[in-house]
Amino acid sequence: MKGEPGKSRVVFLADCQSFYASVEKATRPELRNKPVVVAGDPERRSGIILAACPIAKSFGVTTAESIRESLAKCPHLEIVKPRMQYYIDVSLQITRIYERFSDLVEPYSIDEQFIDVTGSLGLYGGDPEEIARAIQAQVWNETKVRTRVGIGENKILAKTACDNYAKKVESGIYYLRKDELEKSLWTLPINKMFMVGSRMTQHFNLMGITTIGELARIPLEKLQERLGRKFGRNSDINAEVLWRIANGHDESPVSPYTLVGQQKGIGHMMTLPVDYRTMDDLKVVLLELSELVCQRCRSKGLMGQVVSAGCQGADFDRPTGFFRQMKMPHNTNLTEEVYEVACRIFEKQWNGKPVRKVGVTLSDLTSDETYQMTVFPDREKKMALERATDEIKSRFGNTSIMRASSVTPAGQAQRRSKMIGGHYK
């Protein structure tokens, strides 16, 4: 039910309230009236808060703080271990509910999705808020998850309406109209604007810009000039993006499909559970990462010629480490070849300081249907062997075949196989 060309659109940003915690409460009735958080490792009382229910938030508990900090605020806090695969399943279920109201549904994150309901208005008397209430009712009836809906004529206004207004009103619905920005959005402090974080807020405040309206009223050329003096000539695009957001301009469509060009690279980065301090331990992780990267390349029918590898220390506020690349003489998707180059990069660049995050990327990608032959006759055999192991892993899981190094204390393959996006399934 697509909208008519040139017609003013009606776009929703539907956000699931305290999504992970809400899903847990829906499946465990004994938690219904208790302060609940979803966090890293309840048994060890370690990790950070991924989601907090409204009751927990009433005690001052916030996401991204440590479990220890949360327990100090709310000693009777119920801490639940995350179940990422289940959250993904519920998110997909909610997507299917949205698709009953429009064929234009675009996921923004696991708990936020854009919905263009322009073509559905006629079914609800032309009232966007009636559609929003119907969506809220359907999601609640089928999942027991509450949703908030920001409404606008484009994605930026819908997102802004949800974050700044819908989450704060009892109905969970707010319509941010573009012709009323001066009385609504423009009165908010600059740090409430989408894409403006704490550092950019400081820069704007030093420039005398304290509200979204003050930014919106600056002529674009003048804003580009002022940001250019502060950040350099390449800040023109960023200045225009921020100016357009402040003024509620956004022509991007709501699309179920993400249109991308040729993939530039395939990489994998891993945060380690403890600091790694020896090259021998790092090589174990580099081998596992190289295997994951090459496995993904083979699944997409790609090879690459540039290997990038790097690391970061444990203190993310004062980052240490490096990320360097090296070009190989030929394209490859063989684990052994990528691993050897990654090790050479580390042996040359690593300064011996403790490492907490490691990454490997293969780029300069081409199709694996044509590749340069080498003088090594066993390369074809190695490629056939890796394709065979890929098939076994796709059927029985990545831990069905593992290298011996992965079962040493430094190995992370078994732990990672139980996780999605760095959290347990």
Secondary structure, DSSP 8 states (H G I E B T S, - for coil): ----TTS---EEEEEETTHHHHHHHHH-GGGTTS-EEEEEETTTTEEEEEEE-HHHHHTT--TTSBHHHHHHH-TT-EEE---HHHHHHHHHHHHHHHTTT-S-EEEEETTEEEEE-GGGGGGGTT-HHHHHHHHHHHHHHHH---EEEEEESSHHHHHHHHHHTGGGSTTSEEE--GGGGGGTGGGSBGGGSTT--HHHHHHHHHTT--BHHHHHHS-HHHHHHHHHHHH-GGGHHHHHHHHHHHTT-------SS----S--EEEEEEEEEEEE-SHHHHHHHHHHHHHHHHHHHHHTTEEEEEEEEEEE-S-TTS--EEEEEEEEEEEE--HHHHHHHHHHHHHHH--S--EEEEEEEEES-EETTS----S-TTHHHHHHHHHHHHHHHHHH-TTSS--GGGGSTT--HHHHTTEETTEE-
